[in-house]
Amino acid sequence: MLDRGMIDKRITKIQQELRYLEDFQDFTFDDVAKDYKTHHVVERIIEVVVGYAIDINQHLIVEQGKGNLPFDFKESFLLLEGLGIYPKEFAEKISKSVGLRNILVHGYTKLDEKKFYSSIKDCYRDYTQYCRYIIDYLKKTS
């Protein structure tokens, strides 16, 4: 059974984090790349946003009977397309954010600062749309 309360809380948290991220969209590359505090805040916001979305994805997939844990985090975004939550093109685009999240969390490879900088606008745009898709899906299934 879907835990709509959990999903709603995660969506609210994502939306709060996106409002913080919005403040950084007009920063220059140097503003982000060369300032430790700014860089660190943006890193954390992106990490948290992707993490909350992964929680939602896993819950939807398991509760809709479309999979059992474990499946990888990238796959969780792709599997939502199969639930009719969003189109395949969106699934393929947003699933790439898991790679950035993994670099931020685990640090196993050097962060490409240019890609990181461009991810600010990408994350804001994609996760704003992600929230819309999840909210619409919940409305349809209620």
C-alpha positions as CSV (number, residue, x, y, z in Angstrom):
1,M,0.0,0.0,0.0
2,L,1.3,3.4,-0.9
3,D,2.4,5.5,2.0
4,R,1.2,8.8,0.6
5,G,2.2,10.6,3.8
6,M,5.8,9.6,3.3
7,I,5.7,10.5,-0.4
8,D,4.1,13.9,0.4
9,K,6.8,14.6,3.0
10,R,9.6,13.8,0.6
11,I,8.0,15.9,-2.2
12,T,7.7,18.8,0.2
13,K,11.4,18.4,1.2
14,I,12.5,18.2,-2.4
15,Q,10.5,21.4,-3.2
16,Q,12.1,23.2,-0.2
17,E,15.6,22.2,-1.3
18,L,14.8,23.3,-4.9
19,R,13.8,26.7,-3.5
20,Y,17.3,27.0,-1.9
21,L,18.9,25.7,-5.1
22,E,17.1,28.4,-7.1
23,D,19.2,31.0,-5.3
24,F,22.3,29.6,-6.9
25,Q,21.1,29.6,-10.5
26,D,22.4,33.0,-11.3
27,F,25.8,32.4,-9.8
28,T,28.8,32.3,-12.1
29,F,31.0,29.3,-12.6
30,D,33.7,31.0,-10.5
31,D,31.1,31.8,-7.8
32,V,30.4,28.1,-7.3
33,A,33.7,26.5,-8.2
34,K,36.0,28.7,-6.2
35,D,34.0,29.3,-3.1
36,Y,34.1,26.3,-0.7
37,K,30.9,27.2,1.2
38,T,28.9,27.8,-1.9
39,H,30.1,24.7,-3.6
40,H,29.5,22.6,-0.5
41,V,25.9,23.9,-0.1
42,V,25.1,23.2,-3.7
43,E,26.6,19.7,-3.4
44,R,24.5,19.0,-0.4
45,I,21.2,20.3,-1.9
46,I,21.7,18.1,-5.0
47,E,22.6,15.1,-2.9
48,V,19.5,15.5,-0.7
49,V,17.1,16.1,-3.6
50,V,18.3,13.0,-5.5
51,G,18.2,11.0,-2.3
52,Y,14.6,11.9,-1.5
53,A,13.6,11.1,-5.0
54,I,15.3,7.7,-4.8
55,D,13.3,7.0,-1.6
56,I,10.1,7.8,-3.4
57,N,11.1,5.7,-6.5
58,Q,11.8,2.7,-4.4
59,H,8.6,2.9,-2.4
60,L,6.5,3.3,-5.6
61,I,8.2,0.4,-7.4
62,V,7.9,-2.0,-4.5
63,E,4.4,-1.0,-3.5
64,Q,3.1,-1.2,-7.1
65,G,4.5,-4.7,-7.4
66,K,7.0,-3.8,-10.1
67,G,10.1,-4.9,-8.3
68,N,11.9,-5.9,-5.2
69,L,14.8,-4.3,-3.5
70,P,17.7,-4.2,-4.3
71,F,17.8,-2.5,-7.7
72,D,20.2,0.3,-8.4
73,F,19.3,3.9,-7.9
74,K,19.6,4.8,-11.6
75,E,17.3,2.0,-12.5
76,S,14.7,3.3,-10.0
77,F,14.2,6.3,-12.2
78,L,13.9,4.2,-15.3
79,L,11.4,1.9,-13.7
80,L,8.9,4.7,-13.0
81,E,8.4,5.1,-16.7
82,G,7.0,1.5,-16.7
83,L,4.5,2.6,-14.0
84,G,3.3,5.3,-16.3
85,I,4.5,8.1,-14.1
86,Y,6.5,9.9,-16.7
87,P,7.8,9.4,-20.3
88,K,10.8,7.4,-21.2
89,E,12.8,10.5,-22.4
90,F,12.3,12.1,-19.0
91,A,13.3,8.9,-17.2
92,E,16.5,8.6,-19.2
93,K,17.4,12.3,-18.6
94,I,16.7,12.4,-14.8
95,S,18.3,9.0,-14.1
96,K,21.7,10.5,-15.0
97,S,21.5,12.6,-11.8
98,V,22.3,9.5,-9.9
99,G,25.8,9.5,-11.3
100,L,26.5,13.0,-10.0
101,R,24.9,12.0,-6.6
102,N,27.2,9.0,-6.4
103,I,30.3,11.1,-7.1
104,L,29.2,13.6,-4.4
105,V,28.5,11.0,-1.8
106,H,31.3,8.5,-2.4
107,G,33.9,10.7,-4.0
108,Y,35.3,7.8,-6.0
109,T,36.1,9.9,-9.1
110,K,37.1,13.5,-9.6
111,L,34.2,15.9,-9.9
112,D,33.9,17.6,-13.3
113,E,33.4,21.2,-12.1
114,K,31.8,22.3,-15.4
115,K,29.2,19.5,-15.3
116,F,28.6,20.2,-11.7
117,Y,28.0,23.8,-12.4
118,S,25.6,23.0,-15.2
119,S,23.8,20.5,-12.9
120,I,22.4,23.4,-10.8
121,K,20.0,24.4,-13.5
122,D,19.4,20.8,-14.7
123,C,18.6,19.7,-11.1
124,Y,16.2,22.6,-10.5
125,R,14.4,22.0,-13.8
126,D,14.3,18.2,-13.8
127,Y,13.3,17.8,-10.1
128,T,10.6,20.5,-10.4
129,Q,9.2,18.4,-13.2
130,Y,9.7,15.2,-11.3
131,C,7.6,16.5,-8.4
132,R,4.8,17.5,-10.8
133,Y,4.9,14.0,-12.3
134,I,4.7,12.3,-8.9
135,I,1.9,14.6,-7.6
136,D,-0.1,14.0,-10.8
137,Y,0.4,10.2,-10.5
138,L,-0.8,10.3,-6.9
139,K,-3.9,12.2,-8.0
140,K,-4.6,9.7,-10.7
141,T,-4.2,6.7,-8.3
142,S,-6.3,8.1,-5.5
